[in-house]
């Protein structure tokens, strides 16, 4: 009963946190046709600071972890993040009426990790007295970055293929569905397409800031500037970001009316399916390296969660044409509560399969 009470309290806390409160506030302002605007330059500055902070935090966690003990769980985390996005590409992106770009962005957000859901999982394990590895927090960036980059690359490749399919013939007329004109190197239709898109993704402002922060946290000692500048500003900047995305989400909400059921079903089912994928990966790590039952549970929690910090600004910057009503609404409004409610399931499965004693 105490565990149920803790889970209910965690869900209530989600609705009281700035992440969701400011998102809803932005939607209310947009619905009321408020003239409030945040300049694009300020938005880009906020995103850069947030992702630098997230990257540095992840880099410092990895730097302080036991790298040998971390290796196999990290590989599993990467595989889970990529696998969740690939699963989304063969389900959500193929549903009639769902814009492929929105499907990729939603799958990317569900493949990435929610720090708040992970914290809720840790709180449950500590309440139950279940031990887990100290480096669990360092697995966050492996799954998170792998999922986001995979989603962005797949989305850009799909867009490139559609653009190439609607080519221009030598006489200047449009050719639909075939008859592609010769493309310049690095453009759709050339062997260098994947390399070009990968480089473009890594060089994008959002991913560049994330990678730079990761490198600084891993290779240097930024604790002083992190604690004095980035950490105090983080929550305030995140609230402004959510306000902006809430306004954008409302403005594009009408685009989802015909396919809202698809996102509802995905948001309700994906956390459980993804959590099972994470649980399977955790079991592999357990049998290979002795990864603890608590670690298996938390890997499942990470897989079941969807990003509420690094994901939205990264996708908004890298895939601006994607509809935030789809990926943020499905993730924050549906996926996060289901992921939190599923935590006892992973505890029960771990007890059943490998034992918690």
Secondary structure, 3 states (H helix, E strand, C coil): CHHHHHHHHHHHHHHHCHHHHHHHHHHHHHHCCCCCCCCHHHHHHHHHHHHHHHHHHHHHHHHCCCHHHHHHHHHHHHHHHHHHHHHHHCCHHHCCCCCHHHHHHHHHHHHCCCHHHHHHHHHHHHHHCCCCCCCHHHHHHHHHHHHHHHHHHHHHHHHHHHHHHEEECCCCCEEECCCCCCCCCCCCCCCCHHHHHHHHHHHCHHHHHHHHHHHHHHHCCCHHHHHHHHHHHHHHHHHHHHHHHHHHHHHCHHHHHHHHHHHHHHHHHHHHHHHHHHHHHHHHHHHHHCCCHHHHHHHHHHHHCCCCCHHHHHHHHHCCCCCHHHHHHHHHHHHHHHHHHCHHHHHHHHHHHCCCC
